[in-house]
Amino acid sequence: MAGKHNRARYFQQLKRRRNADLLDFEEHMPAGFFNEIGKQAATNAINENKAMNLPITFLKEDWVVVQLPNGTLKQISQVQLPTSDELRQKNLVKGAVIHVSRKN
């Protein structure tokens, strides 16, 4: 419980500073914070689409799939996911710009 109070005090101090940066927030977030936020955002988007009878697009077993409001699934295209060895060979670093071409 003391950890939460210290973290809250820290963020209040950051708000008071005019030059508080997003990196300051990221460095002091608990592990898995952004994963949890992403899961909640995805759940909210799915629920909103269902409520408005809109299709939902997601990845399932290496396929881009659209679930229509009536529950039927349509496979749109197959996705070729790179293996971990292929990713290691690319030597990606933080901040690298990746160019992806669109196939028509």
LUMBAVO-883002 format. One record per residue: x negated, y negated, z of N, C-alpha, C in turn. Coordinates in pm, 1 decimal. Atoms other than C-alpha are relative to their C-alpha. Layout:
+----------+----------+----------+----------+----------+----------+----------+----------+----------+
:     n_xx :     n_yy :     n_zz :    ca_xx :    ca_yy :    ca_zz :     c_xx :     c_yy :     c_zz :
+----------+----------+----------+----------+----------+----------+----------+----------+----------+
:        X :        Y :        Z :        X :        Y :        Z :        X :        Y :        Z :
...
+----------+----------+----------+----------+----------+----------+----------+----------+----------+
***
This chain:
+----------+----------+----------+----------+----------+----------+----------+----------+----------+
:     n_xx :     n_yy :     n_zz :    ca_xx :    ca_yy :    ca_zz :     c_xx :     c_yy :     c_zz :
+----------+----------+----------+----------+----------+----------+----------+----------+----------+
:    -81.7 :    118.9 :      0.0 :      0.0 :      0.0 :      0.0 :    -86.4 :   -125.7 :      0.0 :
:     86.8 :    116.8 :     -5.2 :   -286.3 :   -235.8 :     74.5 :    -55.1 :    -33.8 :   -137.6 :
:     51.6 :     22.0 :    134.8 :   -413.5 :   -188.2 :   -282.0 :     93.4 :    -84.9 :    -84.0 :
:    -97.4 :     77.1 :     77.3 :    -91.7 :   -324.8 :   -430.6 :     -2.3 :   -146.7 :     42.0 :
:      0.5 :    137.3 :    -47.8 :   -105.9 :   -633.6 :   -211.2 :   -125.0 :    -73.1 :    -47.5 :
:    122.8 :     62.5 :     46.6 :   -469.6 :   -700.5 :   -302.6 :      7.9 :    -29.6 :   -149.5 :
:    -12.2 :     19.3 :    143.5 :   -391.7 :   -657.2 :   -673.0 :     94.1 :   -117.1 :    -28.8 :
:    -94.5 :    110.0 :     19.0 :    -92.6 :   -892.5 :   -648.2 :    -66.9 :   -133.7 :     31.8 :
:     70.1 :    123.4 :    -37.2 :   -306.0 :  -1153.4 :   -472.8 :    -99.5 :    -37.9 :   -109.6 :
:     96.7 :     26.2 :    106.3 :   -571.0 :  -1116.9 :   -743.0 :     68.1 :    -63.1 :   -121.8 :
:    -69.0 :     52.7 :    116.3 :   -319.3 :  -1176.9 :  -1022.9 :     58.5 :   -138.3 :     26.2 :
:    -48.3 :    134.1 :    -32.8 :   -170.9 :  -1476.3 :   -841.7 :   -113.5 :   -101.3 :    -11.8 :
:    115.1 :     89.1 :     13.5 :   -519.1 :  -1625.8 :   -824.3 :    -33.7 :    -23.3 :   -146.8 :
:     27.1 :     15.9 :    143.2 :   -566.2 :  -1560.7 :  -1197.4 :     98.1 :    -97.4 :    -63.2 :
:    -99.7 :     91.1 :     55.6 :   -241.4 :  -1744.6 :  -1274.1 :    -35.0 :   -144.5 :     32.5 :
:     35.7 :    135.8 :    -39.7 :   -368.7 :  -2045.5 :  -1085.5 :   -115.5 :    -54.3 :    -83.4 :
:    112.6 :     43.5 :     82.1 :   -685.3 :  -2053.9 :  -1294.1 :     49.5 :    -29.6 :   -141.0 :
:    -43.4 :     37.8 :    134.4 :   -635.5 :  -2228.4 :  -1625.5 :    -65.0 :     87.0 :   -107.3 :
:     72.7 :    -73.7 :    101.8 :   -893.0 :  -2017.4 :  -1809.8 :     10.3 :    151.3 :     18.7 :
:    -17.4 :   -144.7 :    -16.7 :   -759.2 :  -1673.5 :  -1709.7 :     14.5 :     64.3 :   -137.6 :
:      5.4 :    -65.0 :    130.1 :   -818.4 :  -1435.4 :  -1997.0 :     67.8 :    135.6 :      9.0 :
:    -62.9 :   -131.2 :      3.5 :   -637.1 :  -1120.5 :  -2103.9 :    -97.2 :    108.8 :     43.8 :
:     99.2 :   -100.3 :    -40.1 :   -961.0 :   -927.9 :  -2049.9 :     -6.5 :     14.1 :    151.4 :
:     -1.8 :     -8.2 :   -146.1 :   -945.7 :  -1014.4 :  -1680.0 :    112.6 :     90.6 :     46.6 :
:   -113.1 :    -84.1 :    -36.7 :   -604.1 :   -851.4 :  -1660.5 :    -27.8 :    146.0 :    -33.8 :
:     25.1 :   -136.8 :     43.6 :   -712.9 :   -545.0 :  -1857.6 :    -99.1 :     71.4 :     90.3 :
:    103.6 :    -62.5 :    -82.0 :  -1016.2 :   -480.9 :  -1639.1 :     52.4 :     44.5 :    136.3 :
:    -46.9 :    -29.9 :   -134.8 :   -814.8 :   -470.2 :  -1317.5 :    133.0 :     74.6 :      3.5 :
:   -122.7 :    -79.1 :      2.7 :   -513.4 :   -266.1 :  -1430.1 :    -29.4 :    142.3 :     43.6 :
:     21.1 :   -139.5 :    -38.5 :   -468.4 :     80.6 :  -1284.7 :    -11.6 :     88.5 :   -123.9 :
:     18.8 :    -92.8 :    111.9 :   -564.6 :    376.0 :  -1504.2 :    136.0 :     43.6 :    -53.6 :
:   -123.7 :    -44.0 :     62.7 :   -291.7 :    467.9 :  -1751.4 :    108.3 :   -106.2 :     -8.6 :
:   -100.6 :    106.1 :     -0.4 :   -112.8 :    132.6 :  -1720.9 :     55.1 :    -24.6 :   -140.4 :
:    -44.6 :     30.2 :    134.9 :   -102.3 :     62.4 :  -2094.3 :     68.9 :    119.9 :    -64.6 :
:    -70.9 :   -118.5 :     49.9 :     -3.2 :    422.0 :  -2173.2 :    143.6 :      1.0 :     50.8 :
:   -134.2 :      1.7 :    -58.9 :    292.2 :    389.2 :  -1937.4 :     86.6 :   -108.7 :    -62.6 :
:    -73.0 :    108.8 :     64.0 :    394.9 :     55.1 :  -2086.0 :     40.9 :     40.4 :   -141.8 :
:    -30.3 :    -45.2 :    135.5 :    376.5 :    206.8 :  -2435.7 :    112.9 :    101.5 :     -2.4 :
:   -106.7 :   -100.4 :     -8.5 :    595.8 :    501.7 :  -2333.7 :    134.2 :    -66.6 :     28.1 :
:   -124.4 :     70.1 :    -32.1 :    854.8 :    268.8 :  -2182.7 :     51.0 :    -78.9 :   -119.7 :
:    -41.0 :     76.8 :    118.0 :    856.3 :     49.4 :  -2495.1 :     58.1 :     92.0 :   -106.4 :
:    -50.7 :    -95.4 :     98.7 :    903.0 :    353.4 :  -2720.1 :    137.7 :     52.0 :     40.5 :
:   -129.5 :    -48.2 :    -48.9 :   1188.0 :    484.8 :  -2503.7 :    107.7 :   -106.2 :    -19.4 :
:    -96.2 :    109.9 :     18.2 :   1358.7 :    144.6 :  -2510.6 :     37.3 :    -15.8 :   -147.1 :
:    -27.3 :     15.3 :    143.0 :   1324.8 :    120.5 :  -2890.3 :     88.9 :    113.0 :    -50.5 :
:    -81.9 :   -114.5 :     41.9 :   1469.8 :    470.5 :  -2939.0 :    143.1 :    -16.7 :     49.3 :
:   -135.0 :     18.7 :    -55.2 :   1763.7 :    396.8 :  -2709.1 :     75.8 :   -111.7 :    -71.5 :
:    -65.0 :    109.4 :     72.1 :   1834.5 :     66.3 :  -2886.4 :     43.6 :     45.1 :   -139.0 :
:    -36.0 :    -47.7 :    133.1 :   1827.2 :    234.0 :  -3228.7 :    119.1 :     94.6 :      5.5 :
:   -114.1 :    -91.6 :    -14.2 :   2064.9 :    506.4 :  -3108.9 :    128.2 :    -77.9 :     26.8 :
:   -118.5 :     79.2 :    -33.7 :   2302.4 :    246.1 :  -2964.9 :     53.8 :    -75.8 :   -120.9 :
:    -41.6 :     75.8 :    117.6 :   2309.7 :     56.0 :  -3295.5 :     16.5 :     88.5 :   -124.1 :
:    -12.5 :    -96.0 :    111.1 :   2335.4 :    372.6 :  -3511.5 :   -102.5 :    -24.4 :   -110.4 :
:    110.0 :     17.8 :     94.8 :   1998.9 :    308.3 :  -3676.9 :    -86.5 :    125.8 :     -1.0 :
:     87.9 :   -117.0 :      3.7 :   1758.3 :    580.3 :  -3793.2 :   -124.6 :    -21.2 :     85.7 :
:    120.1 :      2.3 :    -83.5 :   1455.8 :    666.6 :  -3579.1 :   -110.4 :     70.6 :    -78.1 :
:    113.8 :    -57.3 :     72.3 :   1117.8 :    730.9 :  -3743.0 :   -107.6 :     37.7 :    100.4 :
:    103.4 :    -46.8 :    -91.9 :    852.9 :    937.8 :  -3564.8 :    -85.7 :    104.6 :    -68.3 :
:     91.5 :   -100.8 :     50.7 :    567.2 :   1184.0 :  -3615.8 :     29.8 :    132.4 :     68.3 :
:    -29.4 :   -131.9 :    -55.3 :    646.5 :   1554.1 :  -3571.9 :    -75.1 :    104.3 :    -82.4 :
:     76.2 :   -108.1 :     63.7 :    405.9 :   1838.4 :  -3653.5 :    -64.2 :    -44.9 :   -130.8 :
:     71.6 :     55.0 :    115.6 :    194.1 :   1629.1 :  -3896.0 :     91.8 :    -49.2 :   -111.6 :
:    -94.6 :     54.2 :     97.4 :    504.8 :   1495.6 :  -4074.9 :     61.7 :   -128.1 :     54.3 :
:    -79.7 :    117.9 :    -34.5 :    664.3 :   1151.1 :  -4072.8 :    144.3 :     41.1 :    -21.8 :
:   -137.3 :    -49.1 :      1.8 :   1026.8 :   1231.6 :  -3990.0 :     94.7 :   -114.2 :     34.2 :
:   -105.1 :     96.1 :    -31.5 :   1340.4 :   1016.4 :  -3992.6 :    119.5 :     77.9 :     53.5 :
:   -120.8 :    -59.3 :    -56.9 :   1626.3 :   1114.3 :  -3763.2 :    114.3 :    -97.5 :    -24.3 :
:   -115.0 :     83.9 :     33.0 :   1950.6 :    977.2 :  -3898.5 :     97.3 :     -5.0 :    117.4 :
:    -93.7 :     12.7 :   -111.9 :   2229.4 :    860.6 :  -3664.9 :     87.4 :    123.7 :     22.4 :
:    -81.5 :   -120.2 :    -18.3 :   2424.8 :   1182.9 :  -3730.4 :    -81.0 :    119.0 :     51.7 :
:     83.5 :   -103.8 :    -59.0 :   2128.4 :   1386.6 :  -3598.7 :    -82.7 :     79.5 :    -98.4 :
:     77.8 :    -74.8 :     98.1 :   1990.4 :   1524.0 :  -3924.1 :   -140.4 :    -57.7 :    -12.3 :
:    139.3 :     39.3 :     14.2 :   1613.9 :   1515.6 :  -3979.4 :    -40.4 :      5.4 :   -146.4 :
:     53.2 :      2.4 :    135.7 :   1445.6 :   1417.1 :  -4307.2 :   -151.2 :    -14.4 :      9.9 :
:    144.2 :     12.4 :      4.9 :   1076.4 :   1483.0 :  -4364.8 :    -36.1 :    -97.4 :   -112.0 :
:     34.6 :    103.5 :     96.7 :    930.7 :   1179.3 :  -4539.6 :   -132.0 :     33.3 :    -70.4 :
:    129.6 :    -33.2 :     59.3 :    562.4 :   1263.2 :  -4593.5 :    -87.4 :     68.5 :    104.2 :
:     91.9 :    -69.8 :    -88.8 :    291.4 :   1482.2 :  -4450.3 :   -120.9 :    -88.9 :     27.0 :
:    112.8 :     82.1 :    -41.0 :      7.9 :   1317.1 :  -4260.1 :   -121.7 :     90.1 :     17.3 :
:    125.0 :    -73.7 :    -15.7 :   -348.9 :   1442.7 :  -4288.3 :    -78.0 :    -64.0 :    114.5 :
:     71.1 :     53.4 :   -114.9 :   -497.4 :   1388.3 :  -3942.6 :   -145.5 :     44.1 :     -4.8 :
:    141.3 :    -38.4 :      2.4 :   -878.1 :   1379.4 :  -3927.1 :    -34.9 :     82.0 :    123.5 :
:     47.1 :    -78.2 :   -114.0 :  -1056.0 :   1628.4 :  -3703.7 :    -90.9 :    -87.0 :     85.4 :
:     86.1 :     78.5 :    -88.8 :  -1260.0 :   1506.4 :  -3408.8 :   -141.9 :     -9.1 :    -56.2 :
:    133.1 :      5.5 :     61.4 :  -1580.3 :   1596.1 :  -3599.4 :     -6.0 :   -108.4 :   -106.9 :
:     -4.1 :    103.5 :    102.6 :  -1476.4 :   1371.2 :  -3888.3 :     -1.9 :   -139.7 :     61.4 :
:     -0.7 :    129.9 :    -67.5 :  -1409.4 :   1085.1 :  -3646.9 :   -136.9 :    -33.9 :     56.3 :
:    134.2 :     24.5 :    -54.9 :  -1750.7 :   1127.2 :  -3482.7 :    -97.2 :    -43.6 :   -109.6 :
:     90.3 :     33.0 :    109.0 :  -1922.8 :   1104.5 :  -3821.7 :     18.1 :   -144.0 :    -47.6 :
:    -26.1 :    136.3 :     47.6 :  -1763.9 :    765.5 :  -3895.3 :    -66.3 :   -106.3 :     86.7 :
:     67.3 :     94.6 :    -90.3 :  -1941.1 :    600.2 :  -3598.4 :     82.1 :   -126.7 :     22.0 :
:    -85.5 :    115.5 :    -26.8 :  -1648.2 :    373.5 :  -3512.9 :    -40.8 :    -64.7 :    131.4 :
:     31.3 :     74.5 :   -120.8 :  -1719.3 :    104.0 :  -3258.2 :    115.2 :    -94.4 :     29.4 :
:   -105.1 :     93.0 :    -39.0 :  -1492.1 :   -130.4 :  -3068.4 :     -9.8 :   -126.1 :    -85.7 :
:     -4.6 :    119.4 :     81.7 :  -1383.6 :   -416.3 :  -3291.2 :    -21.9 :     26.1 :   -148.2 :
:     20.5 :    -32.1 :    142.0 :  -1448.9 :   -231.5 :  -3618.8 :    128.8 :    -24.0 :    -77.4 :
:   -116.0 :     23.8 :     86.0 :  -1216.2 :   -331.3 :  -3902.3 :     15.8 :    120.4 :    -91.3 :
:    -27.6 :   -118.7 :     79.6 :  -1054.2 :    -34.6 :  -4071.0 :     96.0 :    -39.8 :   -111.3 :
:    -84.4 :     31.0 :    115.0 :   -909.3 :    -75.8 :  -4421.0 :     70.6 :    127.7 :    -42.1 :
:    -80.1 :   -114.7 :     39.6 :   -628.3 :    160.3 :  -4514.8 :     74.9 :    -36.6 :   -126.3 :
:    -71.5 :     27.1 :    123.9 :   -494.8 :    180.5 :  -4868.0 :    135.9 :     65.8 :      4.7 :
:   -135.8 :    -51.6 :      1.1 :   -127.4 :    237.2 :  -4932.1 :     19.8 :     82.6 :   -126.3 :
:    -27.5 :    -85.8 :    114.5 :    -26.3 :    526.0 :  -5156.0 :    143.9 :    -20.9 :    -42.0 :
:   -136.5 :     19.7 :     52.2 :    276.3 :    466.8 :  -5377.8 :     50.2 :    122.9 :    -66.9 :
+----------+----------+----------+----------+----------+----------+----------+----------+----------+
***
